[in-house]
């Protein structure tokens, strides 16, 4: 009679199977399999031939030559066939590196010899720049002059003011050429296109206008800003216009189609300064939230935020040749390196609300303050070589000595300032000055600034 098969639950069967496996493999669970010496030798030989196959023959010859030289250098040992035969030769798979004669150690200098001390690092000495002096005062606006732009041909320049008028002046004579009316509030920004006969303007009436200078009429308007537009910039190579204002955004416009390509919204306060360049970052903005942002124009996104300033950033200027830019705030003027926005140095001393910056190809940086002070700096070293105080025109109060905007002409030899006393002032270099009459009184700080 066959025995009845005892039925077990699945849980019991699985548990028994696990127990058998555990008892079987527990003894050598953490042990590695034994090493096969023959397989290891073959592996090393294959690796050696794969890595050093081209030089293995040369190494063998060098090793044999070295053995022969060592034997011939000992005359007391007779050269027999047995000596040569018993000399150990390198194995087939071994790689013996060639070691030449060891260099003899250099002789120590005598005790009386003087060692040359290492030269300490030195700061670059500032380049001498001639001082600037007032050349001409132009009157004609009926309100604060808020912006200025020089034409690429260097024949005329345009200014915008609180009287809602854009005026075009002859650069050589300072005479008025034409007045453009169309804004219904203060004109805060003007810029002239280098490739088209267009002038762009923006104002506190939230309007951005494109003027055709052949007809002196508005041909396009760019709508989208929710508040006053305070700064404007043109891309040097693309037909792209960038405007920014009190709504905390910078808007990128297609010049021809008037389309709002990007809205650069990341600042939390008024965007007070704006700059464009052909290289990365193509757009740089400064805001009253004390930050500077570098933007990727293709993606329309912020790639870097610089938070070094403690107060509003009211001015940004890009050096024309050195791939650096400067920003101005009441706490400091700071220089930065493109494209990542690496900090270079502080330009300290202009203790005022700095409204504007301008730089020329010779490396002269000029900052204009809300109290009428104007400081001239050497761009590379940050040396302040001149300080000027603007004088108000007769009939104006002393409190109207404020500089709102400034720009060099295309040659860099004339500086045009837009001021609160309703005048435009033109400065030029003093031809009579020399390094003897105006020496460089340079006292470098103890802390070494970064070179760039």
C-alpha positions as CSV (number, residue, x, y, z in Angstrom):
1,X,0.0,0.0,0.0
2,X,1.5,3.3,-1.1
3,X,2.1,5.9,1.5
4,X,0.1,9.1,1.3
5,X,2.1,12.1,0.2
6,X,2.1,14.8,2.9
7,X,0.9,18.0,1.4
8,X,2.7,21.2,2.6
9,X,1.8,24.8,2.1
10,X,3.7,26.9,-0.5
11,X,5.2,28.9,2.4
12,X,6.7,25.8,4.0
13,X,8.2,24.5,0.7
14,X,9.8,27.9,-0.1
15,X,11.2,28.2,3.4
16,X,12.7,24.7,3.2
17,X,14.3,25.5,-0.2
18,X,15.8,28.7,1.2
19,X,17.2,26.8,4.2
20,X,18.8,24.2,2.0
21,X,20.4,26.9,-0.2
22,X,21.6,28.7,2.9
23,X,23.2,25.6,4.4
24,X,24.8,24.7,1.1
25,X,26.5,28.1,0.2
26,X,27.0,29.6,3.7
27,X,30.5,28.2,4.2
28,X,32.1,29.9,1.1
29,X,29.7,32.8,0.6
30,X,32.3,35.6,0.9
31,X,35.2,33.7,-0.8
32,X,36.4,34.5,-4.3
33,X,37.1,31.7,-6.8
34,X,40.8,30.5,-6.8
35,X,43.2,32.4,-9.1
36,X,44.4,30.5,-12.1
37,X,48.1,31.4,-12.5
38,X,48.2,30.4,-16.1
39,X,45.2,32.5,-17.0
40,X,46.7,35.5,-15.2
41,X,49.9,35.2,-17.0
42,X,48.1,35.1,-20.4
43,X,46.1,38.1,-19.4
44,X,49.1,40.2,-18.5
45,X,50.9,39.1,-21.7
46,X,47.9,40.2,-23.8
47,X,47.7,43.5,-22.0
48,X,51.4,44.1,-22.5
49,X,51.3,43.4,-26.2
50,X,48.2,45.5,-26.6
51,X,49.6,48.5,-24.9
52,X,53.3,48.3,-25.6
53,X,53.5,45.9,-28.6
54,X,55.2,48.6,-30.8
55,X,58.1,49.2,-28.4
56,X,58.6,45.7,-26.9
57,X,61.3,44.8,-29.4
58,X,63.1,48.1,-28.8
59,X,63.0,47.5,-25.1
60,X,64.4,44.0,-25.4
61,X,67.3,45.3,-27.6
62,X,68.0,48.1,-25.1
63,X,68.0,45.6,-22.2
64,X,70.4,43.2,-24.0
65,X,72.7,46.2,-24.8
66,X,72.7,47.3,-21.2
67,X,73.6,43.8,-20.1
68,X,76.5,43.7,-22.5
69,X,77.7,47.1,-21.4
70,X,77.6,46.0,-17.8
71,X,79.7,43.0,-18.6
72,X,82.3,44.9,-20.6
73,X,82.7,47.5,-17.9
74,X,84.2,44.8,-15.6
75,X,87.7,43.8,-17.0
76,X,88.4,41.5,-14.1
77,X,85.5,39.2,-15.0
78,X,86.5,37.1,-18.1
79,X,84.0,37.1,-20.9
80,X,83.0,33.5,-21.3
81,X,80.3,31.9,-23.2
82,X,78.8,30.7,-20.0
83,X,78.5,34.2,-18.6
84,X,76.6,35.4,-21.6
85,X,74.4,32.4,-21.7
86,X,73.5,32.6,-18.0
87,X,72.6,36.3,-18.2
88,X,69.0,36.6,-17.4
89,X,66.9,37.7,-20.4
90,X,63.5,39.3,-20.1
91,X,60.6,37.0,-20.3
92,X,58.3,37.0,-23.3
93,X,55.5,38.9,-21.7
94,X,57.5,41.3,-19.5
95,X,58.1,44.9,-20.3
96,X,61.3,46.4,-19.0
97,X,61.5,50.2,-19.2
98,X,64.8,51.7,-20.3
99,X,66.6,53.6,-17.7
100,X,69.4,55.8,-18.9
101,X,72.3,57.1,-16.9
102,X,71.2,59.0,-13.9
103,X,72.0,62.7,-14.0
104,X,74.6,63.9,-11.6
105,X,73.3,66.2,-8.9
106,X,74.0,69.9,-9.5
107,X,76.8,71.3,-7.3
108,X,75.7,73.3,-4.3
109,X,76.4,77.0,-4.5
110,X,79.3,78.2,-2.4
111,X,78.5,79.6,1.0
112,X,79.6,83.1,0.1
113,X,77.4,83.4,-3.1
114,X,74.4,85.6,-3.0
115,X,71.1,84.2,-4.1
116,X,68.9,86.5,-6.3
117,X,65.6,87.3,-4.4
118,X,62.4,86.6,-6.2
119,X,60.7,89.7,-7.6
120,X,57.4,90.4,-5.8
121,X,54.3,90.6,-7.9
122,X,53.6,94.2,-9.0
123,X,50.4,96.0,-10.1
124,X,50.3,97.4,-13.6
125,X,51.1,101.1,-13.6
126,X,48.2,103.3,-14.9
127,X,48.5,104.8,-18.4
128,X,48.7,108.5,-18.5
129,X,45.6,110.2,-19.9
130,X,45.3,113.9,-20.6
131,X,42.7,115.7,-18.4
132,X,39.4,116.8,-19.8
133,X,38.0,120.3,-19.9
134,X,34.7,121.9,-20.8
135,X,34.5,122.9,-24.5
136,X,30.9,123.9,-25.2
137,X,27.5,124.4,-23.5
138,X,24.4,123.9,-25.6
139,X,21.0,125.2,-24.4
140,X,17.7,124.5,-26.1
141,X,15.7,122.0,-24.1
142,X,13.0,123.1,-21.7
143,X,13.4,120.3,-19.2
144,X,15.9,117.9,-17.7
145,X,18.0,116.3,-20.5
146,X,17.7,112.6,-19.8
147,X,19.5,110.8,-22.7
148,X,22.0,111.2,-25.4
149,X,23.2,109.1,-28.4
150,X,25.8,109.8,-31.1
151,X,25.3,108.9,-34.7
152,X,27.6,106.2,-36.1
153,X,28.9,108.7,-38.8
154,X,30.0,111.1,-36.0
155,X,28.3,114.1,-37.6
156,X,25.4,114.7,-35.2
157,X,23.9,113.5,-31.9
158,X,20.4,113.3,-30.5
159,X,19.1,114.1,-27.0
160,X,15.8,113.5,-25.3
161,X,14.5,115.5,-22.4
162,X,11.6,116.0,-20.0
163,X,10.1,118.5,-22.4
164,X,9.0,115.5,-24.5
165,X,11.1,116.5,-27.5
166,X,14.0,114.8,-29.2
167,X,16.5,117.2,-30.6
168,X,19.2,116.5,-33.2
169,X,22.4,118.6,-32.9
170,X,25.4,119.1,-35.2
171,X,28.4,117.7,-33.4
172,X,31.0,120.1,-34.9
173,X,29.1,123.4,-34.4
174,X,26.6,122.5,-31.7
175,X,23.7,123.9,-33.7
176,X,20.2,122.5,-33.7
177,X,19.3,120.6,-36.8
178,X,15.8,119.2,-36.1
179,X,13.3,118.6,-33.3
180,X,11.1,115.5,-33.2
181,X,7.8,115.6,-31.3
182,X,5.6,112.6,-30.6
183,X,6.1,111.5,-27.1
184,X,3.6,112.6,-24.5
185,X,5.9,112.2,-21.5
186,X,9.6,112.4,-20.7
187,X,11.9,110.9,-23.2
188,X,14.2,108.5,-21.3
189,X,16.2,106.8,-24.0
190,X,17.4,107.3,-27.6
191,X,19.6,105.1,-29.8
192,X,20.7,105.4,-33.4
193,X,20.9,102.4,-35.7
194,X,24.3,101.8,-37.3
195,X,22.8,99.9,-40.3
196,X,19.5,101.7,-41.0
197,X,18.4,105.4,-41.1
198,X,16.4,104.8,-37.9
199,X,16.4,106.4,-34.5
200,X,14.7,104.6,-31.6
201,X,13.3,106.3,-28.6
202,X,11.5,105.4,-25.4
203,X,9.8,107.4,-22.7
204,X,7.7,107.4,-19.5
205,X,4.6,107.2,-21.7
206,X,5.3,103.4,-22.1
207,X,6.0,103.9,-25.8
208,X,8.9,102.7,-27.8
209,X,9.1,104.5,-31.2
210,X,11.1,104.0,-34.4
211,X,11.8,107.2,-36.3
212,X,12.7,107.3,-40.0
213,X,15.4,109.9,-40.3
214,X,14.8,110.4,-44.0
215,X,11.2,111.7,-43.3
216,X,11.6,112.6,-39.6
217,X,8.4,110.6,-38.8
218,X,7.4,107.7,-36.6
219,X,7.1,104.6,-38.8
220,X,6.8,101.9,-36.0
221,X,5.7,101.6,-32.4
222,X,6.4,98.7,-30.1
223,X,3.6,98.0,-27.6
224,X,3.9,95.8,-24.6
225,X,5.4,97.6,-21.6
226,X,3.2,98.0,-18.6
227,X,4.9,101.1,-17.2
228,X,7.5,103.7,-18.0
229,X,10.4,102.6,-20.4
230,X,13.6,104.0,-19.1
231,X,16.4,102.4,-21.2
232,X,17.0,101.2,-24.7
233,X,19.7,99.3,-26.6
234,X,20.3,98.0,-30.1
235,X,22.0,94.7,-30.9
236,X,25.2,95.5,-32.9
237,X,24.7,92.8,-35.5
238,X,21.0,91.6,-35.4
239,X,17.9,93.6,-36.2
240,X,16.9,93.3,-32.5
241,X,15.9,96.1,-30.1
242,X,15.9,95.7,-26.3
243,X,13.9,98.0,-24.0
244,X,13.5,97.9,-20.3
245,X,11.6,99.8,-17.7
246,X,9.7,100.1,-14.4
247,X,7.7,96.9,-15.0
248,X,10.8,95.0,-14.1
249,X,11.2,93.4,-17.5
250,X,13.4,93.8,-20.5
251,X,11.6,93.1,-23.8
252,X,13.3,92.0,-27.0
253,X,11.7,93.3,-30.2
254,X,12.1,92.4,-33.8
255,X,12.8,95.8,-35.4
256,X,11.0,95.0,-38.7
257,X,8.0,93.0,-37.6
258,X,7.5,94.7,-34.2
259,X,7.1,91.3,-32.6
260,X,7.9,90.8,-28.9
261,X,10.5,88.0,-29.3
262,X,11.3,87.6,-25.6
263,X,10.2,89.1,-22.3
264,X,13.1,88.8,-19.9
265,X,11.3,88.8,-16.6
266,X,13.5,88.0,-13.6
267,X,14.2,91.3,-11.9
268,X,12.0,92.3,-8.9
269,X,12.3,96.0,-9.4
270,X,12.9,98.6,-12.1
271,X,15.4,97.7,-14.8
272,X,17.4,100.9,-14.9
273,X,20.3,100.0,-17.1
274,X,20.8,97.9,-20.2
275,X,23.6,97.0,-22.6
276,X,24.0,94.8,-25.7
277,X,27.0,93.3,-27.4
278,X,27.6,90.8,-30.2
279,X,29.5,88.2,-28.0
280,X,28.1,86.3,-25.0
281,X,26.4,87.5,-22.9
282,X,24.5,89.5,-25.5
283,X,22.3,91.3,-23.1
284,X,23.2,92.7,-19.6
285,X,20.7,94.3,-17.4
286,X,21.0,96.2,-14.1
287,X,18.2,96.9,-11.7
288,X,17.0,98.7,-8.6
289,X,16.9,95.3,-6.9
290,X,20.8,95.6,-6.7
291,X,21.4,92.8,-9.1
292,X,22.9,92.4,-12.6
293,X,21.7,89.7,-14.9
294,X,23.4,88.2,-17.9
295,X,21.0,86.9,-20.5
296,X,21.1,84.2,-23.2
297,X,19.4,85.9,-26.1
298,X,18.6,82.7,-28.0
299,X,16.9,81.1,-25.1
300,X,15.5,84.2,-23.5
301,X,16.7,83.1,-20.1
302,X,19.0,84.5,-17.4
303,X,22.3,82.6,-17.3
304,X,23.9,84.4,-14.4
305,X,23.0,86.8,-11.6
306,X,25.6,89.1,-10.0
307,X,24.6,90.1,-6.5
308,X,27.8,92.0,-5.4
309,X,26.2,95.4,-5.4
310,X,24.4,96.6,-2.3
311,X,22.3,99.4,-3.9
312,X,20.6,100.1,-7.2
313,X,22.6,99.5,-10.4
314,X,21.8,102.6,-12.5
315,X,24.5,102.3,-15.2
316,X,26.2,99.6,-17.3
317,X,28.9,100.1,-19.9
318,X,30.7,97.6,-22.1
319,X,34.4,98.2,-23.0
320,X,34.7,98.4,-26.8
321,X,37.7,96.0,-27.1
322,X,38.6,94.3,-23.8
323,X,35.5,91.9,-23.4
324,X,34.8,93.4,-20.0
325,X,32.0,95.6,-18.6
326,X,31.5,98.0,-15.7
327,X,28.5,98.7,-13.5
328,X,27.8,101.7,-11.3
329,X,25.9,101.9,-8.0
330,X,26.1,104.4,-5.1
331,X,28.3,101.9,-3.2
332,X,30.9,101.3,-5.9
333,X,31.8,101.0,-9.5
334,X,32.6,97.4,-10.3
335,X,34.4,95.8,-13.3
336,X,33.5,92.4,-14.5
337,X,34.9,89.9,-17.0
338,X,32.8,88.4,-19.8
339,X,31.2,85.9,-20.4
340,X,30.8,84.4,-17.0
341,X,30.6,87.7,-15.1
342,X,33.8,87.2,-13.0
343,X,34.5,90.1,-10.7
344,X,37.7,92.0,-11.5
345,X,38.0,95.1,-9.2
346,X,36.2,97.9,-7.4
347,X,36.6,101.6,-8.4
348,X,35.9,103.3,-5.1
349,X,35.7,107.0,-4.4
350,X,32.8,108.4,-6.3
351,X,30.5,108.9,-3.3
352,X,27.3,109.8,-5.1
353,X,24.4,108.3,-6.9
354,X,26.1,107.4,-10.2
355,X,23.6,107.8,-13.0
356,X,25.8,107.1,-16.0
357,X,29.0,105.6,-17.3
358,X,31.0,106.0,-20.5
359,X,34.2,104.5,-21.8
360,X,36.3,105.2,-24.9
361,X,38.8,103.0,-26.8
362,X,41.8,104.6,-25.0
363,X,40.6,103.1,-21.7
364,X,39.1,106.3,-20.1
365,X,36.1,105.5,-18.0
366,X,33.9,108.4,-16.9
367,X,31.2,108.3,-14.3
368,X,28.6,111.0,-13.8
369,X,26.8,111.6,-10.5
370,X,23.5,113.0,-9.4
371,X,25.3,115.9,-7.6
372,X,27.1,117.1,-10.7
373,X,30.4,115.3,-10.0
374,X,32.3,113.6,-12.9
375,X,35.2,111.2,-12.2
376,X,37.6,110.0,-14.8
377,X,39.3,106.6,-14.3
378,X,41.9,104.5,-16.0
379,X,40.0,101.4,-17.0
380,X,42.8,98.8,-16.5
381,X,44.1,99.9,-13.1
382,X,41.1,101.8,-11.7
383,X,43.2,104.9,-11.0
384,X,41.1,108.1,-10.6
385,X,43.1,110.7,-12.5
386,X,40.6,113.6,-12.6
387,X,37.6,114.9,-10.7
388,X,35.3,117.5,-12.2
389,X,32.3,119.4,-10.8
390,X,29.8,120.6,-13.4
391,X,28.7,124.2,-13.2
392,X,25.0,125.0,-13.7
393,X,23.9,127.5,-16.3
394,X,23.0,131.0,-15.1
395,X,19.4,131.1,-13.8
396,X,19.5,127.5,-12.4
397,X,19.7,126.4,-8.8
398,X,22.8,124.7,-7.6
399,X,20.8,121.6,-6.8
400,X,20.2,121.2,-10.6
401,X,23.9,120.3,-11.1
402,X,23.2,116.7,-11.9
403,X,24.4,114.5,-14.8
404,X,21.8,112.0,-16.1
405,X,23.5,110.6,-19.2
406,X,26.8,110.8,-21.1
407,X,28.4,109.3,-24.2
408,X,31.7,109.6,-26.0
409,X,31.6,110.3,-29.7
410,X,32.8,107.7,-32.2
411,X,36.4,109.0,-32.1
412,X,36.5,109.0,-28.2
413,X,37.9,112.5,-28.2
414,X,34.6,114.3,-27.2
415,X,32.4,113.6,-24.2
416,X,28.8,114.7,-24.3
417,X,26.8,115.0,-21.1
418,X,23.1,115.5,-20.5
419,X,22.4,117.4,-17.4
420,X,19.7,118.5,-15.0
421,X,20.1,122.3,-15.7
422,X,18.6,121.7,-19.2
423,X,21.9,121.9,-21.0
424,X,24.2,119.7,-22.9
425,X,27.9,120.0,-22.2
426,X,30.7,118.8,-24.5
427,X,34.1,118.1,-23.0
428,X,37.4,117.5,-24.8
429,X,41.0,116.6,-23.9
430,X,43.3,119.4,-22.8
431,X,45.9,119.6,-25.6
432,X,48.3,121.8,-23.4
433,X,48.5,119.1,-20.7
434,X,51.5,116.7,-20.5
435,X,52.9,114.2,-18.1
436,X,55.0,116.9,-16.5
437,X,52.1,119.3,-15.9
438,X,49.7,116.6,-14.8
439,X,51.8,113.7,-13.3
440,X,50.3,110.4,-12.3
441,X,49.9,110.5,-8.6
442,X,49.5,106.8,-8.2
443,X,49.4,105.1,-4.8
444,X,48.5,101.4,-5.2
445,X,46.6,99.7,-2.5
446,X,48.2,97.0,-0.4
447,X,45.8,94.3,-1.8
448,X,46.8,93.4,-5.3
449,X,43.9,93.6,-7.8
450,X,43.3,90.9,-10.3
451,X,44.9,91.3,-13.6
452,X,42.9,90.8,-16.8
